[in-house]
Structures are given as C-alpha cells and as structure tokens.
Amino acid sequence: MSSLWKQHAPGTIGIPFVSGARHEVVVVGAGLTGLAAAYELARSGVDVALVERGTVGELASGSNTGKVSLLQGTTLSSLRSGHPASLVRAYVDANRDGFEWMTGTAERLGVPLTSRTAYTYAQDENGRGAVVKEYDAAREAGLAVRLVGDEELGSAAVPMVAAVALDDQRAIDPMRMLAALADAFVAAGGTLHLGVEVGGVKVFPNPRVETDRGPLFASRVVLATGIPILDRGLYWAKVSGMRSACVSFTLTEPLPDGMYLSADEPTRSVRTVLPGDGPAEVAQIVIGGAGHPVGRAESERAMLDELAEWARQTLPVGEETHRWSAQDYTSHNRIPFIGTMPRSLGRVRFATGYAKWGLTNAPAAALRIVSELRGEKMSDQPRWMTQLGTRLTMPADIAQGAAENVKVGLAAAKGWAGAEADAVPVPQPAEGEGVVAQRGGHPVGISTTAGETRAVSAVCPHLGGVLEWNDLECTWDCPLHASRFTASGDRIEGPATRSLRRVD
C-alpha cells in the first residue's frame, strides 16, 4: 500500500554514515519540517547533517493530499471557539509565512504548483452553520474568504449546500517537493544519512544523537519526527495521534479543479490531480477521509472501503489506482508546539501538532526553528513566533486534554481486558488478519502477512498499552499514544523508540 505520490521514487541517495562525526546541527527526520529546516540552515552556511530512519518523505509528508491552503476545514472556527482572536490571527500569519515559503521555494527549485480555490463545504443543511462560523473566523483573522453563491455551488465537483471559499491556494505533488528539497540540501553542502535509525538524544556533557550505527555529535539538535522521540516535556500526552486514509482514481470525465473539505461528518476531502501538480500524465482524483484516533478503529479497511464506495457513487471515477494512510498529531490546545525541548539546556528544538495541515505548518515551524538557531533577536522575528510560543492554556484546552486522557485510560483498560479473554494457542489468523491473545498473562500479537504467521509482544514499549491490529496496513497500533509497528514488530513511528519483542 503506497501513496499516489510515491509511484516514482525520489532519486536522492544518502551518503555513508560515519560514527562519531561532528556537525553544527543534526536534524532528525526527512519530512517537510526536517528538510525545510536543514535546507535553510545549509543555505546559510551551517554544517548540517540530516538523519532519517527510512527514505525521504516516508511517513506523513509524502502521504498527504497535496493541499497548500490557508483555508483548513473548520480549523479557524475551532480555534476561535476557545481562544482570543489575536491567537487565531497569529496562527493564520504563521501559516501564511509557511504558504509563501512553500510557493517561493517550489518555484525556485522547479517544482510545479497549480492555483486552486479551496472550499470548506457543507454536505447537507446540518453543516451550514459550521460553514458560516468558519467564514466569520477566517474573515476576522484576515483571510479574503467568501461565501459561495448558488451558481458556484451547483457547478462544484462535489454535492454541497453551502461553502466558504478562498481563492489562489495551491496544489502540489508533495513527494516531488520533498525530493527537490533533499537534492537542494545536499547541493548546499548538507550531509544526508538515510536508513539510519535514531534511538535517543543526549544533551550532557556534549549533545549527541544516538543511532543504530553509532553516535553523531552536534551543538544543536532538531527533532522533526512527527512527535518527539524524547519524553522531556511529555508531548506524547499533549497531542492526539490521528490517522486518515486516501484513495485515488482515474477520472471518466473532467471535474472542476477546486480543493474541497467537508465541514460536517463524515469527513470528505477531494482534489483533482493534474499533470502539472501530480506524478501522472492523465488527470486523477484523490479522495481523503476515514479519520480516526490511532488504534481505536474497529476496522480501518472497512472505513476506507466505505470512502471508496462513496467516491464511486458520487463522482465520475474510473479505475482505483492507489490506497494509502497517514498519521499526524493534534495538540490539545489546537496550536502546534514549536520551540525548545524542556530540560535540554536549550540544545534541542522540536515541532509537533500540525493537525493534518503540515504543508503550511511544517515550513512555518522550520522558519521559527531556523530563526532561533541563527540567534535572531525576538524583535526581528515575525510577531506570530512570539505569540504562538507564549500562548496561554485556556479552559477549552484543559477540557480537551482531560477528555483525551479519559479516552486513553479507557483504551488501556479495554486492551488489557481483551487480551486476557483468549489464551494461546488460538486459531491461525487468515492472510492480512491479526489477533491479540495472552501467554502467561502477557498479551501476544499473532498475525499472518505474506503467507507468514508471526507472534510478537502486543505491549507497546513506550507506556505499556496493548496494541490493536490495523487490518488496512497490517500493522500493530497503540491506542494510547499512537506508536506503530510492523507485523514483525519493527517500530514505524510514534513516541516508542524500541521495536516489539518477538515471541517464539
């Protein structure tokens, strides 16, 4: 299962890893945040090494819908419901800077973009109020949004009864952008290490990044790993891991080239992919949705099947071409966390909590991190950097965090209770299926993929959550804090830093 954008692998290759090497800055993670920060630092003459466990854009950055937009569903009205207008405007200003960096850098690196109108729309009358609230919040925050008239509603690609629109947004092939950034980073003198797994960071006496190939030393470290792999600051408890899925089709007839996201449930995200902003020579369409907290869906496969069936019934789609999923994190106070990691002596920067809008939030985060590493004065920075970095926790944030912690506790209790119900041996799972049983009081995950049945510990090495089988991606997912592992137990992502123990 691979995204539409990854059908042509990027040509960037890393250089051999040298244990004990020293650099001014080590960046961990070759997604958009890490590549943007590393590229900007290298352009400034900083000696930067970028370390990635897999390949460029392996996770969320290479698996999104390719929308570069300041109109982000109902994000602004959700923020405004519990925060002052000044904070919402700061969020918009940050994303505007991220938008301008993306468009300007893409043009400089020769990555094509197409101009699109972005829509937040209501699928039926129940969603009309959410559209109006988003319009009001966006106008208050300084965006030139407009309410869509009847004629435009009737000619849209998707059925909708109301919509707010923002013109002149962008669509892009995210993997093409990431590959171009990686090439530009190396051309600027950066050191790129692929296939090197980072297991931790030490800040005393000398900062170092610990990898499976040996240490790397640096004066400063940037963690661009989706969620920080360090427990300092407990950010795994301040964000929620969310997965969503996409399916792409060929088109049997042309469609308007807007970018659509529903304001009501179930979430539907729609954008066409043109030869100018995608990897294919013929027009296609990407449908997104099936969002859910990591490890808490009854069947991820069924959710994506339902999304694909909606597309077939609603849109002029032809052959299904690709299916994929991605994971991102939403902070309980709905604003990304960007800055210095607590208890790191000021030597570690990080960013997390983009809430699925990484194509503008990630470059904004990189701009702030780079500004701090360059030693720029606060008075010389854009105002949003200070506003977002010193925001107050509001009552709505506390309530959201409390609600999520209750869900985590319920998921933990459910997992251990369920694991005790079935003892090993259990019937061999069918191809693509997995089950959690118990052996000697310990949960064991048993699955069959590619004709091989494997057994691994079903306890997350981060905080002991009992894992759930993801039947769409054939992975073991933690319902507590969103760590994920392959069927054979290898770590994929999340706050866990170790793989699962194999069980004989």
PABA-224625 format. One record per residue (C-alpha): residue number from 1; residue in one letter; x, y, z. Coordinates in nm, 2 decimals, m for minus. Example, Ala and Ser with C-alpha at 12.3 -4.5 7.8 and 13.67 -1.06 7.14 Angstrom:
BEGIN
R   n res      u      v      w
R   1   A   1.23  m0.45   0.78
R   2   S   1.37  m0.11   0.71
% end
This chain:
BEGIN
R   n res      u      v      w
R   1   M   0.00   0.00   0.00
R   2   S   0.17   0.32  m0.12
R   3   S   0.06   0.67  m0.20
R   4   L   0.00   0.81  m0.54
R   5   W   0.29   1.04  m0.49
R   6   K   0.53   0.76  m0.43
R   7   Q   0.49   0.57  m0.76
R   8   H   0.81   0.74  m0.88
R   9   A   1.08   0.71  m0.61
R  10   P   1.29   1.02  m0.55
R  11   G   1.64   1.00  m0.69
R  12   T   1.82   1.14  m0.38
R  13   I   2.05   0.89  m0.21
R  14   G   2.23   0.94   0.12
R  15   I   2.60   0.93   0.19
R  16   P   2.77   0.66   0.41
R  17   F   2.73   0.71   0.78
R  18   V   3.05   0.78   0.98
R  19   S   3.01   0.71   1.35
R  20   G   3.13   0.98   1.58
R  21   A   3.11   1.26   1.31
R  22   R   3.06   1.61   1.44
R  23   H   2.83   1.88   1.29
R  24   E   2.70   2.21   1.40
R  25   V   2.34   2.09   1.37
R  26   V   2.19   1.74   1.34
R  27   V   1.83   1.72   1.22
R  28   V   1.63   1.40   1.28
R  29   G   1.36   1.33   1.02
R  30   A   1.35   1.38   0.64
R  31   G   0.99   1.50   0.62
R  32   L   0.89   1.86   0.53
R  33   T   0.99   2.01   0.87
R  34   G   1.33   1.85   0.88
R  35   L   1.41   1.91   0.51
R  36   A   1.30   2.27   0.52
R  37   A   1.50   2.35   0.84
R  38   A   1.81   2.16   0.71
R  39   Y   1.79   2.33   0.37
R  40   E   1.76   2.68   0.51
R  41   L   2.04   2.62   0.76
R  42   A   2.27   2.48   0.49
R  43   R   2.20   2.78   0.26
R  44   S   2.32   3.00   0.55
R  45   G   2.65   2.81   0.56
R  46   V   2.57   2.60   0.87
R  47   D   2.72   2.25   0.88
R  48   V   2.41   2.03   0.90
R  49   A   2.36   1.65   0.90
R  50   L   2.01   1.52   0.84
R  51   V   1.93   1.16   0.96
R  52   E   1.63   0.96   0.85
R  53   R   1.53   0.61   0.95
R  54   G   1.38   0.53   0.62
R  55   T   1.36   0.73   0.30
R  56   V   1.28   1.09   0.22
R  57   G   0.91   1.16   0.28
R  58   E   0.84   0.81   0.41
R  59   L   0.56   0.90   0.65
R  60   A   0.31   1.19   0.67
R  61   S   0.49   1.43   0.45
R  62   G   0.48   1.20   0.15
R  63   S   0.13   1.07   0.21
R  64   N  m0.09   1.38   0.24
R  65   T  m0.34   1.52  m0.02
R  66   G  m0.10   1.78  m0.15
R  67   K  m0.31   2.08  m0.05
R  68   V  m0.12   2.40   0.03
R  69   S  m0.40   2.61   0.18
R  70   L  m0.48   2.87   0.44
R  71   L  m0.85   2.76   0.45
R  72   Q  m0.82   2.44   0.65
R  73   G  m1.16   2.29   0.70
R  74   T  m1.30   2.42   1.03
R  75   T  m0.97   2.48   1.19
R  76   L  m1.01   2.86   1.25
R  77   S  m1.36   2.84   1.39
R  78   S  m1.25   2.56   1.62
R  79   L  m0.96   2.77   1.74
R  80   R  m1.17   3.08   1.78
R  81   S  m1.43   2.89   2.00
R  82   G  m1.18   2.87   2.28
R  83   H  m0.91   3.13   2.21
R  84   P  m0.88   3.51   2.15
R  85   A  m0.89   3.65   1.80
R  86   S  m0.53   3.75   1.83
R  87   L  m0.41   3.39   1.87
R  88   V  m0.62   3.28   1.57
R  89   R  m0.46   3.56   1.36
R  90   A  m0.12   3.46   1.48
R  91   Y  m0.19   3.10   1.36
R  92   V  m0.30   3.24   1.02
R  93   D   0.01   3.46   0.99
R  94   A   0.23   3.16   1.07
R  95   N   0.06   2.95   0.80
R  96   R   0.08   3.24   0.56
R  97   D   0.45   3.26   0.60
R  98   G   0.46   2.88   0.55
R  99   F   0.25   2.91   0.24
R 100   E   0.48   3.18   0.10
R 101   W   0.79   2.98   0.18
R 102   M   0.64   2.67   0.00
R 103   T   0.53   2.85  m0.31
R 104   G   0.85   3.06  m0.34
R 105   T   1.08   2.76  m0.27
R 106   A   0.89   2.53  m0.51
R 107   E   0.93   2.79  m0.79
R 108   R   1.30   2.83  m0.71
R 109   L   1.35   2.46  m0.72
R 110   G   1.14   2.40  m1.03
R 111   V   0.86   2.21  m0.86
R 112   P   0.53   2.28  m1.03
R 113   L   0.22   2.40  m0.85
R 114   T  m0.13   2.49  m0.97
R 115   S  m0.35   2.76  m0.84
R 116   R  m0.68   2.63  m0.69
R 117   T  m0.98   2.76  m0.50
R 118   A  m1.01   2.59  m0.16
R 119   Y  m1.36   2.52  m0.03
R 120   T  m1.49   2.42   0.32
R 121   Y  m1.83   2.29   0.24
R 122   A  m2.15   2.15   0.40
R 123   Q  m2.27   1.82   0.27
R 124   D  m2.63   1.89   0.40
R 125   E  m2.82   2.15   0.59
R 126   N  m2.68   2.03   0.93
R 127   G  m2.34   2.16   0.82
R 128   R  m2.44   2.50   0.71
R 129   G  m2.38   2.66   1.05
R 130   A  m2.02   2.53   1.06
R 131   V  m1.95   2.69   0.72
R 132   V  m2.08   3.03   0.84
R 133   K  m1.87   3.00   1.16
R 134   E  m1.56   2.92   0.96
R 135   Y  m1.63   3.22   0.73
R 136   D  m1.66   3.45   1.02
R 137   A  m1.35   3.33   1.19
R 138   A  m1.14   3.34   0.87
R 139   R  m1.26   3.70   0.80
R 140   E  m1.17   3.80   1.15
R 141   A  m0.83   3.65   1.11
R 142   G  m0.76   3.85   0.79
R 143   L  m0.83   3.60   0.51
R 144   A  m1.01   3.71   0.20
R 145   V  m1.27   3.43   0.21
R 146   R  m1.61   3.45   0.05
R 147   L  m1.94   3.27   0.09
R 148   V  m2.02   3.07  m0.23
R 149   G  m2.33   3.15  m0.43
R 150   D  m2.59   2.92  m0.58
R 151   E  m2.44   2.90  m0.93
R 152   E  m2.09   2.80  m0.80
R 153   L  m2.25   2.55  m0.56
R 154   G  m2.43   2.39  m0.84
R 155   S  m2.11   2.36  m1.06
R 156   A  m1.88   2.22  m0.78
R 157   A  m1.71   1.88  m0.81
R 158   V  m1.90   1.75  m0.50
R 159   P  m2.26   1.79  m0.39
R 160   M  m2.28   2.08  m0.13
R 161   V  m2.54   2.30   0.01
R 162   A  m2.31   2.58   0.14
R 163   A  m1.94   2.66   0.12
R 164   V  m1.68   2.92   0.22
R 165   A  m1.41   2.96  m0.04
R 166   L  m1.05   3.10  m0.06
R 167   D  m0.91   3.17  m0.40
R 168   D  m0.55   3.14  m0.52
R 169   Q  m0.44   2.85  m0.30
R 170   R  m0.21   2.58  m0.43
R 171   A  m0.20   2.21  m0.52
R 172   I   0.14   2.03  m0.53
R 173   D   0.29   1.68  m0.56
R 174   P   0.44   1.66  m0.21
R 175   M   0.70   1.39  m0.29
R 176   R   0.83   1.59  m0.58
R 177   M   0.87   1.89  m0.34
R 178   L   1.05   1.67  m0.08
R 179   A   1.28   1.52  m0.34
R 180   A   1.37   1.86  m0.47
R 181   L   1.44   1.99  m0.12
R 182   A   1.66   1.69  m0.04
R 183   D   1.87   1.75  m0.36
R 184   A   1.89   2.12  m0.29
R 185   F   2.00   2.05   0.07
R 186   V   2.28   1.82  m0.05
R 187   A   2.38   2.07  m0.32
R 188   A   2.41   2.34  m0.05
R 189   G   2.67   2.12   0.14
R 190   G   2.44   1.93   0.37
R 191   T   2.50   1.57   0.48
R 192   L   2.21   1.33   0.43
R 193   H   2.20   0.99   0.60
R 194   L   1.92   0.76   0.50
R 195   G   1.84   0.42   0.66
R 196   V   1.98   0.53   1.00
R 197   E   1.76   0.49   1.30
R 198   V   1.78   0.73   1.59
R 199   G   1.71   0.59   1.93
R 200   G   1.77   0.89   2.15
R 201   V   1.94   1.22   2.22
R 202   K   2.18   1.31   2.50
R 203   V   2.24   1.68   2.58
R 204   F   2.51   1.65   2.85
R 205   P   2.81   1.68   2.86
R 206   N   2.81   1.71   2.48
R 207   P   2.50   1.69   2.27
R 208   R   2.48   1.37   2.07
R 209   V   2.23   1.18   1.86
R 210   E   2.24   0.80   1.93
R 211   T   2.17   0.59   1.63
R 212   D   2.19   0.22   1.54
R 213   R   2.52   0.30   1.35
R 214   G   2.68   0.49   1.64
R 215   P   2.67   0.85   1.77
R 216   L   2.66   1.18   1.59
R 217   F   2.77   1.49   1.78
R 218   A   2.64   1.84   1.73
R 219   S   2.60   2.18   1.90
R 220   R   2.22   2.17   1.84
R 221   V   1.97   1.90   1.75
R 222   V   1.63   1.94   1.57
R 223   L   1.37   1.67   1.62
R 224   A   1.14   1.67   1.32
R 225   T   0.99   1.32   1.38
R 226   G   0.62   1.39   1.38
R 227   I   0.61   1.35   1.75
R 228   P   0.92   1.40   1.97
R 229   I   1.10   1.07   2.04
R 230   L   1.21   1.22   2.38
R 231   D   0.99   1.21   2.68
R 232   R   1.11   1.55   2.80
R 233   G   0.80   1.78   2.81
R 234   L   0.56   1.48   2.79
R 235   Y   0.44   1.59   2.45
R 236   W   0.30   1.25   2.38
R 237   A   0.04   1.33   2.64
R 238   K  m0.03   1.68   2.50
R 239   V  m0.12   1.56   2.15
R 240   S  m0.35   1.30   2.00
R 241   G  m0.24   1.08   1.71
R 242   M  m0.49   1.07   1.43
R 243   R  m0.48   0.86   1.11
R 244   S  m0.67   0.93   0.79
R 245   A  m0.67   0.75   0.46
R 246   C  m0.68   0.83   0.09
R 247   V  m0.78   0.66  m0.23
R 248   S  m0.71   0.77  m0.58
R 249   F  m0.89   0.70  m0.91
R 250   T  m0.87   0.79  m1.27
R 251   L  m1.15   1.01  m1.40
R 252   T  m1.40   0.93  m1.66
R 253   E  m1.48   1.29  m1.73
R 254   P  m1.33   1.63  m1.63
R 255   L  m1.41   1.79  m1.29
R 256   P  m1.37   2.14  m1.16
R 257   D  m1.02   2.17  m1.01
R 258   G  m1.11   2.31  m0.67
R 259   M  m0.98   2.16  m0.34
R 260   Y  m1.27   2.05  m0.12
R 261   L  m1.30   1.96   0.25
R 262   S  m1.63   1.90   0.43
R 263   A  m1.72   2.09   0.75
R 264   D  m1.95   1.81   0.86
R 265   E  m1.92   1.43   0.92
R 266   P  m1.82   1.20   0.77
R 267   T  m1.52   1.40   0.65
R 268   R  m1.47   1.41   0.27
R 269   S  m1.16   1.56   0.12
R 270   V  m1.15   1.59  m0.26
R 271   R  m0.89   1.73  m0.51
R 272   T  m0.82   1.65  m0.87
R 273   V  m0.46   1.57  m0.96
R 274   L  m0.35   1.73  m1.29
R 275   P  m0.04   1.66  m1.49
R 276   G   0.10   1.99  m1.36
R 277   D   0.07   1.91  m0.99
R 278   G   0.10   1.53  m0.98
R 279   P   0.30   1.23  m1.10
R 280   A   0.07   1.10  m1.37
R 281   E   0.02   1.22  m1.73
R 282   V  m0.36   1.18  m1.70
R 283   A  m0.59   1.35  m1.46
R 284   Q  m0.68   1.17  m1.14
R 285   I  m0.86   1.24  m0.82
R 286   V  m0.77   1.19  m0.46
R 287   I  m1.04   1.13  m0.20
R 288   G  m0.95   1.16   0.17
R 289   G  m1.13   1.08   0.49
R 290   A  m1.17   0.78   0.72
R 291   G  m1.01   0.97   1.01
R 292   H  m0.98   0.81   1.35
R 293   P  m0.76   0.80   1.66
R 294   V  m0.47   0.56   1.61
R 295   G  m0.55   0.21   1.73
R 296   R  m0.92   0.28   1.80
R 297   A  m1.10   0.18   1.48
R 298   E  m1.29  m0.14   1.46
R 299   S  m1.17  m0.19   1.10
R 300   E  m0.95   0.06   0.91
R 301   R  m1.01  m0.14   0.60
R 302   A  m1.39  m0.11   0.62
R 303   M  m1.35   0.26   0.67
R 304   L  m1.15   0.30   0.35
R 305   D  m1.38   0.07   0.16
R 306   E  m1.67   0.29   0.26
R 307   L  m1.48   0.60   0.14
R 308   A  m1.41   0.44  m0.19
R 309   E  m1.77   0.34  m0.24
R 310   W  m1.88   0.70  m0.17
R 311   A  m1.65   0.81  m0.44
R 312   R  m1.79   0.56  m0.69
R 313   Q  m2.14   0.66  m0.61
R 314   T  m2.08   1.04  m0.61
R 315   L  m1.81   1.12  m0.86
R 316   P  m1.72   1.02  m1.22
R 317   V  m1.43   0.79  m1.12
R 318   G  m1.29   0.51  m1.31
R 319   E  m1.01   0.27  m1.20
R 320   E  m0.89   0.28  m0.85
R 321   T  m0.51   0.34  m0.86
R 322   H  m0.37   0.37  m0.51
R 323   R  m0.47   0.34  m0.14
R 324   W  m0.27   0.48   0.15
R 325   S  m0.29   0.62   0.50
R 326   A  m0.10   0.88   0.70
R 327   Q  m0.07   0.99   1.06
R 328   D  m0.05   1.33   1.22
R 329   Y  m0.08   1.48   1.57
R 330   T  m0.32   1.74   1.70
R 331   S  m0.24   1.93   2.01
R 332   H  m0.50   1.96   2.29
R 333   N  m0.49   2.33   2.26
R 334   R  m0.51   2.31   1.88
R 335   I  m0.19   2.51   1.81
R 336   P   0.13   2.34   1.70
R 337   F   0.41   2.31   1.96
R 338   I   0.73   2.46   1.82
R 339   G   1.04   2.55   2.01
R 340   T   1.30   2.44   2.26
R 341   M   1.26   2.10   2.42
R 342   P   1.23   2.13   2.80
R 343   R   1.53   2.01   3.01
R 344   S   1.76   2.01   2.71
R 345   L   1.98   2.31   2.81
R 346   G   1.84   2.49   2.50
R 347   R   2.02   2.24   2.27
R 348   V   1.72   2.06   2.12
R 349   R   1.44   2.20   1.91
R 350   F   1.13   2.02   1.80
R 351   A   0.79   2.07   1.64
R 352   T   0.46   1.87   1.65
R 353   G   0.08   1.90   1.64
R 354   Y   0.01   2.02   1.28
R 355   A  m0.34   1.86   1.28
R 356   K  m0.30   1.73   0.92
R 357   W  m0.21   2.07   0.78
R 358   G   0.17   2.02   0.76
R 359   L   0.22   2.17   0.41
R 360   T   0.19   2.51   0.57
R 361   N   0.26   2.45   0.94
R 362   A   0.58   2.25   0.88
R 363   P   0.76   2.52   0.69
R 364   A   0.64   2.78   0.94
R 365   A   0.78   2.56   1.22
R 366   A   1.11   2.53   1.02
R 367   L   1.13   2.91   0.98
R 368   R   1.09   2.96   1.36
R 369   I   1.35   2.69   1.44
R 370   V   1.60   2.83   1.19
R 371   S   1.55   3.18   1.32
R 372   E   1.62   3.06   1.68
R 373   L   1.93   2.86   1.57
R 374   R   2.06   3.16   1.38
R 375   G   2.03   3.36   1.70
R 376   E   1.79   3.62   1.56
R 377   K   1.66   3.87   1.81
R 378   M   1.29   3.83   1.92
R 379   S   1.23   4.19   1.80
R 380   D   1.35   4.09   1.45
R 381   Q   1.12   3.79   1.43
R 382   P   0.76   3.79   1.29
R 383   R   0.52   3.86   1.57
R 384   W   0.35   3.52   1.53
R 385   M   0.66   3.34   1.65
R 386   T   0.64   3.50   1.99
R 387   Q   0.26   3.48   2.01
R 388   L   0.24   3.11   1.94
R 389   G   0.54   3.04   2.16
R 390   T   0.39   3.22   2.47
R 391   R   0.02   3.13   2.43
R 392   L  m0.19   3.07   2.75
R 393   T  m0.36   2.75   2.82
R 394   M  m0.74   2.82   2.80
R 395   P  m1.02   2.63   2.98
R 396   A  m1.12   2.47   2.65
R 397   D  m0.77   2.33   2.61
R 398   I  m0.78   2.18   2.96
R 399   A  m1.12   2.02   2.89
R 400   Q  m0.99   1.88   2.56
R 401   G  m0.68   1.74   2.73
R 402   A  m0.89   1.59   3.01
R 403   A  m1.13   1.43   2.76
R 404   E  m0.84   1.27   2.57
R 405   N  m0.68   1.14   2.88
R 406   V  m1.01   0.97   2.98
R 407   K  m1.01   0.80   2.63
R 408   V  m0.65   0.69   2.68
R 409   G  m0.74   0.54   3.01
R 410   L  m1.04   0.36   2.87
R 411   A  m0.83   0.23   2.58
R 412   A  m0.57   0.10   2.82
R 413   A  m0.83  m0.09   3.03
R 414   K  m1.00  m0.23   2.73
R 415   G  m0.68  m0.36   2.58
R 416   W  m0.57  m0.55   2.89
R 417   A  m0.92  m0.69   2.95
R 418   G  m0.95  m0.81   2.59
R 419   A  m0.60  m0.97   2.59
R 420   E  m0.70  m1.18   2.88
R 421   A  m1.00  m1.32   2.71
R 422   D  m0.82  m1.56   2.47
R 423   A  m0.52  m1.77   2.56
R 424   V  m0.26  m1.91   2.33
R 425   P  m0.30  m2.13   2.13
R 426   V  m0.55  m1.95   1.91
R 427   P  m0.66  m2.03   1.55
R 428   Q  m0.41  m1.91   1.29
R 429   P  m0.52  m1.58   1.16
R 430   A  m0.61  m1.56   0.79
R 431   E  m0.40  m1.36   0.55
R 432   G  m0.40  m0.99   0.65
R 433   E  m0.55  m1.06   0.99
R 434   G  m0.42  m1.03   1.34
R 435   V  m0.54  m1.12   1.69
R 436   V  m0.42  m1.04   2.04
R 437   A  m0.42  m1.33   2.29
R 438   Q  m0.23  m1.39   2.61
R 439   R   0.05  m1.62   2.70
R 440   G   0.14  m1.64   3.07
R 441   G  m0.05  m1.32   3.14
R 442   H   0.13  m1.13   2.87
R 443   P  m0.06  m1.00   2.56
R 444   V   0.08  m1.15   2.24
R 445   G   0.00  m1.03   1.89
R 446   I  m0.04  m1.30   1.63
R 447   S  m0.08  m1.21   1.26
R 448   T  m0.04  m1.35   0.91
R 449   T   0.10  m1.14   0.63
R 450   A   0.26  m1.25   0.30
R 451   G   0.19  m1.61   0.39
R 452   E   0.39  m1.60   0.72
R 453   T   0.24  m1.61   1.07
R 454   R   0.43  m1.42   1.33
R 455   A   0.40  m1.36   1.71
R 456   V   0.52  m1.05   1.88
R 457   S   0.47  m0.89   2.22
R 458   A   0.15  m0.69   2.19
R 459   V   0.25  m0.45   2.47
R 460   C   0.38  m0.11   2.35
R 461   P   0.73  m0.05   2.48
R 462   H   0.65   0.32   2.54
R 463   L   0.39   0.30   2.82
R 464   G   0.26  m0.05   2.81
R 465   G  m0.06  m0.01   2.60
R 466   V  m0.20  m0.32   2.45
R 467   L  m0.17  m0.29   2.07
R 468   E  m0.45  m0.33   1.82
R 469   W  m0.43  m0.49   1.47
R 470   N  m0.47  m0.24   1.18
R 471   D  m0.63  m0.45   0.91
R 472   L  m0.57  m0.19   0.64
R 473   E  m0.20  m0.15   0.67
R 474   C  m0.12  m0.48   0.86
R 475   T   0.04  m0.31   1.15
R 476   W   0.02  m0.31   1.53
R 477   D  m0.10   0.03   1.65
R 478   C  m0.10   0.16   2.01
R 479   P  m0.44   0.32   2.11
R 480   L  m0.27   0.52   2.39
R 481   H  m0.01   0.74   2.22
R 482   A  m0.01   0.63   1.86
R 483   S   0.31   0.43   1.83
R 484   R   0.30   0.19   1.54
R 485   F   0.49  m0.13   1.45
R 486   T   0.51  m0.37   1.15
R 487   A   0.36  m0.72   1.17
R 488   S   0.71  m0.85   1.25
R 489   G   0.74  m0.59   1.54
R 490   D   0.97  m0.33   1.38
R 491   R   0.90   0.03   1.50
R 492   I   0.74   0.26   1.24
R 493   E   0.66   0.58   1.42
R 494   G   0.53   0.74   1.74
R 495   P   0.69   0.81   2.08
R 496   A   0.82   0.45   2.13
R 497   T   1.19   0.42   2.05
R 498   R   1.21   0.04   2.05
R 499   S   1.07  m0.24   1.84
R 500   L   0.85  m0.52   1.97
R 501   R   0.99  m0.84   2.12
R 502   R   0.95  m1.15   1.90
R 503   V   0.77  m1.44   2.07
R 504   D   0.86  m1.79   1.98
% end
